[in-house]
Amino acid sequence: MDGKIKHKNTMKRTHKLKLKISLVILSVYTAIAQGQPSFTNDVEDVPAAPIDDWVMPVMGIAILLIVSYFRKKTRLERKTAQA
């Protein structure tokens, strides 16, 4: 019995160690991938993309869809609870 418990604890420790190592490797890899060389050319700024005008309306529509989904879900749950 003790052998199984020790084996489980060892497995948990190795799993946690693997997870920590994976997170460190991922963090280092992400930092390296995002390193950008300096850009010294003088470039004119361009106006924002027209999609920026649609962000707030789309967020509003998404919120309305979420609210309507959950209202329908609660109505169905109430009907099934009453039946």
Helices and strands as residue ranges (DSSP letters): H 2-33, G 50-54, H 55-82
